[in-house]
Amino acid sequence: MEEVHLNFSPLIMTASLASSLVADFVSKDFFGISPVFHFTNSGPIPLKQYVHLIICR
């Protein structure tokens, strides 16, 4: 916030803190605590597919 406003006043800090708390409350209360993306462990990647990882990078 300091880089955006060039000075960091108590008003800006209070607004940032309040918006962070409200965002945290909304995300936990409405969406739950479970992760959004569920990844399963598929095991190690075969050596033949490492080329695909390098291309995707």
C-alpha positions, -999 to +999 in steps of 0.1 A: +000+000+000+029+023+007+041+021-030+006+029-043-001+059-020+035+071-015+027+076+022+012+053+047-014+070+069-034+054+097-065+058+076-051+037+048-038+011+072-073+008+088-090+005+055-065-022+043-069-041+075-107-039+074-109-050+038-085-079+045-107-091+075-139-088+055-124-107+026-112-135+049-146-137+066-164-139+033-141-165+018-143-187+048-180-182+056-194-185+020-169-207+003-158-229+032-123-238+043-119-266+018-094-260-010-108-248-043-086-270-065-084-307-055-053-324-067-047-361-064-013-375-060-007-394-093+028-406-085+061-398-100+064-385-136+081-410-160+114-399-174+100-399-210+076-371-201+103-346-187+105-331-222+069-320-219+077-303-186+105-284-202+083-273-231+055-262-207+079-241-187 
